């Protein structure tokens, strides 16, 4: 068993420090081969990824030693967080370390669209000098519609206020009385109202089932024909065919896209539009932002592997996964009614101490007290069981109880049968 698998090109002193303290396998192109990753992940305690590596439920199920998934970035749409949480694996991410970088690129795209900078640059380098053709508009006095007012959306709003812009906000989860809204002197609106009023619409929402394809043709048609659309969040929140149609029909004035539905994308109609600016998902890619991201994720992965708590985590600060004897926490078996039944102690448990259990299928957690001292490696029943009760491990039927077992008795599993010890 090895310590850390790195599947994308993360570099810096923190990565080198990890290599000095742990057994690290650096495979920066492994994300391109899911089949090979599926085979390799089973041998590791930790994996560190960016946004291109897909960590699926199937991979998680085949990784019995995995304790922590480190995501160098803020978005988690490439990780099956439900599967990771169900397996007790800590998911680490960097929710704000690159937010300044993303906010600054967003303002850069707004300025480039407003002043036609890229088209003017291309034309002038071609020997032309068409000043009138590249007359733009000011940001001052314009309304910026922020779709999402999280860490990045808020920072975009702060910088837009410095340009003298008015701020409107749509966020399905934000409290209308949230201090960030007050600090921006912003007005909360529903999405359709924001689209109808904004001169610039900037998207800062995660990719979820609810937001996938949110910006469709109907949404673009609700925008002003003079308005610009900017997306530095996730490509999947935009129906690209609908955006192309809206641009061709002049329903919107232009677009700045740092993210795409498929990355890298194939060359298509967007590439030939002068009123569209495309960048290759570089919003977070500044030297300063990446230094903070890599430092944070490396620090937290190291902490978890050393038995300490992570600082920036999605689900829990320390792994709660069901591991094999001696590997960390406690292996748990479940009966048909989803109540915890049997656990293997991987630390000495004293009588009266809490034994933590977990109910599958997201039904919460239970805590029970050990009725007697349980030495390391011994098993303890956490629930009364009768002859014939089904024992389930990770959702799979592995046998039936062949003797009555009372809570607190020492038991073990052998040859698919649960017996007294």
N, C-alpha and C positions, 0 to 999 in steps of 0.2 A: 504494500500500500504506500502511495506517495502523497505528498502534501498539497501542492498547488499546481493547477493547470491554467496557463494563460493562453487564450485562444485568439487574441487580436494584438495589434501592434501597440502595446503600452510600454513606454520607455521612461527612464528617469532614475534619479538616485534612489527613490523609494523601491522601485522594482529590483535594483541591484542589491539593496539592503535585504529584501525578501530572499533573494537567491543566496545570500550569505547566511541566513538563519534557518531557511527551510529547503526542502527538496522541491525545487521549482522546475517545471517543464514549460519552456517558452515555445509556443507553436503559433506564431502570428497569423498564419493563413489557415488554421484549422477550421475556422468558421465556414470556409468554402466547402468543407466535406462533412456534412452531418452524419454520414454513415461511420466515418472514422471517429468522429467525436463520440458517437454512441458507444463505440467499443472502448475508447480510452477513459471515459468519465468514470467507469466503474472502479478504477484504481485510485481515485483521488478523494481527499478530504475537502478540498476547496477548489473553486473555479472562478477565474476573473475574466470578465467579458466587457466589450463595449456594446454597441447597438446592433452589430451585424450577426452575432452568434445567437441562434435560436436555442433556448433551453426549454425543451418540451417535457410534458408529463412522462413520456416514454423514457426519455433520458434520465429523469429523476428517479423513476422506478428501477432503473438498471444501475443506480449508483448507491449501493448500500452503505458506503463509507462517507458519503458527502454530508458535510456539516454546514457549509456556508457557500453561498453564491454571491460574488462581488460584482456589482454592475458599475462600471466607470462611466457614470452619467446619471441623468435624472429620470429618464423614461424607463418603464419596466415592461413595455408591451412585447419585448422579445423573450421574456421569461414567464413561464407558467407559474405565477406566484401562488395560485390556489394549490397546485400540486406540491410546490415547495413547502408551503405552510402546513398542508396536511401531513407531509412527511416529517415535519419538525425541523426543517432546514432554515437557518437564518438567511434572509435576503438583505444584503447590504447595497446601498446606492448612495449617490452624491446629489442630494436634492437642490442645493443652492450654490455649490462650488463653481459652476460655470455660468450662473445666471447673468452676471454682468456682461460676459462675452456675448451671450445670446441677445441680450437687450441692446447692446451696441450695434450688432449686425442688423438687427431689426430697424433701428434708426437709420443705419446706412442704406438699407434697401428703400426706406421711405424717401430719403433725400435723393437717391439715385433715380427713383421713379419720378419724383416731383420735378427734378431739374434735368431729366433725360441725359444723365451723365454718361452712361455706357454707350448710348447711340451717338452722342456728340463726340465722344472719344474715338469711336470707330470711324466716324465720318471724317473727322479732322486728320487722323492718321492716314486717311486715304487721299489727302491732298485738298480736301474741300474746306470751306470757311463759311458755313451757312448759319450765321448767328440767329436770324429770324426763325429759322426752322426749329431751333432748339430752345425757344422761349418756354420756360416752365412756370411752375406756381410756387408760392411760398408755403411753408408749413404754418407760419404765424396766422392765428385766427381760424385755422381749420379744425374740424372735429375728428378726433381719433377714437375709433370704436375698438375697445379691447375685448376680445372674446376669451375670457379667462383672466383672473386677477390674482394668480398665484405669485410665486417668487419672481418669475420672469416678467409676467404681465405688469406687475406693480413697478418693476424697475424701468420698463419701457415707458410707463405712464409718467414716472418722475422725470425722465429725460425729455419726454414730449412736452411736459409743462414748461421746461426751460426754453423750449422753442416757441412758447406762447400758444400752444394748442389747447383746445377744450377736450375734456376726456369724458367718454361714455363707456360704461362697463356692462357686459353681460356675463354672468357666471351663475350656473344653475345650483352651485353649492355655497356660494359666498353669502354671508349675512349682510343684508342691506345696510346695517349699522356698523359694518366692519371698519376699523380704524384706517385701513389702507385706502378705502374708498373716500373717507373724509380727508385724508392727507392729500389726495389727488384733486380734491374739490370736484370729484367726479359724480356723475348721475348714473344710477343703476337703471337699466332698461331691459325689456324683453328683447330677444334676438332680432325679431322682425323690425321692431322700432329702431334698434341700433343700426341695422343695415340700411334702413331708409334715410337715416340722418347723417351717417359718417362719411367723411371725405377719404379716410383711410380706415380699413378694417384689418386689424392685426390679430392673428390667431395664436393663442397660447394655452391650449388644452391638451390633455393626454389622449392617447388613442384607446378607446374603450368600445364596448358593444354599442353604447349610446351615442358616441361621437363619430363612429366610423361612417364616412360618407355624409357627414353633417352638412357640408357645403355642397349642395347639389344645384342643379340648374335653377330651381325655384328660388333658392336663397340668393344666387347671383343676380337674378332678375329683380330682386327687392332692393339691390344696391343702386346708388346713383350712377348714371352712365359716366359721370366724371370721377368716380371713386376708384381707389386702388386697393387691391387685396394683397396682403402679405402673410406668408405662412412660414414660421420658423419652429413649428411644434412637431407634428407628425404628418407625413404625406397621406396617410390613410384617412384623415378627417376630410379630405377633399376628393370629390368626384372629378378626376382630371378631364374626362371627356366633356363633362358639363362646363368646366372652366374654359376649355378650348372653345366650345360653342359660344359661351357668353362673351368671350373676347372677340371672336369673329363677328358676332352680331352687335358688338359695341354696347353690350349691356354693362360692362365695366371698362374702365379706361386702361387698366394695366395690372400686372401682377409681379410680385417678387417672391420667388419660391426657393427656399434653402433645402426643403425636404420633398421627397417624391413618394408616390405609391410603391414603386419598385426601385430599389437602389442597388447598383447603378441602373438608371433607366435606359431604355433604347431611345435612339434619336427619333423625335416626333415633331408634330406641328408647333409645339411651344418653342422649339429651338429656332424657328424662323420668324418669330414675332419680335419686332423692335420694341414693343411696349411690355415685354416680359424680360425679367432678369432672373437667371438661374445660377445657383451656386451649389456645390456638391456636399451639402450637409456639413457646412463648416462653421455654423453659428457658435458652437462651443469650442472650436479649435483655435484658441489663442494660447500663446506660451504660458501666460499667467493662469488662465482658466484650467488648462490641462495639468499644470503643476499642482494646482489645488485638488483637482479630481483624483489624480493618481496617488497623491499623498494620502488623501482621505481613505480611499478604498484599500490601499495597502495596509494602512494603520489598522483599519477595522478587521480585515481578514486575519492579520497577524494576532490581533487581540483575541478573536474567537478561537483560533487554533491553540492559543495559550490558555484557554479556559476563562478568559476575561470577557467583559461586555463590549459590544460594538456601540459606537456613538450614533452613527447614521444607519438606521435599519428600517426596513419596510414592515416586518412582522414582529420579531422579537429579538432582543439583544444577544441572546445566547441560544444555541440550537437546542431543540427539544425532540430531536428525532429519535426514532426507535432503532437503536443500534445493537450490534451483537455484544456479547458478554465482554466487559472490560474496555469497550471502545468509547464510553462517554456517559450516556444517560441511562436509559432503562428500556429494555424491550418489553412491549406490552401486547397481550393477546386479548381478544374481544369475543364475547359470546354473541348469540344471535340478537339479543336485545340492545346491543351496542354499549353495554356497560363494561368497564374494565374488569379483568379477571385475574390475570397473572402477570407479574413483572419480574425481571431479573435485576437484582441489585448490582450496580457497578461501583457503588461506594458503600461503606459501612452505614447501615441505617439503625439507629437506636430506637428502642421502644418509645412510642409516643411521637416520633418525628413524622412530619408530613411526607407522604408518598404521593408524588404528583402523577395524575393520570390524564388521559386525553380521550375524549369521545370523538369518534370519526364522523365524517360528513358534516363538519362545521357546527356541531351541536354544543360546543363550548368545552369547558374543562371541569374536572372533578378533582377533589383532594381527599385522600383517605389517610388515616393514621396507621402506622405500623403497630401491631399489637405485641410485638416482641422484637428483640434484637435480630437483625438480619445481616449476616456477614457478607462481605464482598463476594459476588458470584452466586450467592444462593437465590432461590426464588421464593416469592411470597404471593399467596393468593389475595387478591384485593376484593373479592366478592364470593359469597357463598355459591357453590355450584353443585348441581345434582347429577347423578349418573345419567348419561345420555345427552347432556348439554353440549352443544356444538362449540368448538373452539375455533376461532378465526384469527389468522395472522395476516395483517395487511390486506384484509378483505377476502382472503382465500381460506376455505374450509380445510383444516389440517387434521381433523379427527374429533372424537367425542370423549367426554370424560368417562372413565370406567370406574370411578369411585367418588363418593361424596366428598367434597372439599369445602371446608369452612374458611371464611375470610381470616387471614392471618396464618394459615398453615403453610408450611414449606412444601412446594410442589415443583415438579419439573416436567418438561415435555420430552418424550422419547418415543421414537418410532410412530409418530403421528398420534400418540396417545398421551393424555394428561394423567399422570399418576402421582400418588403421594411420594414424598421423598423419604 
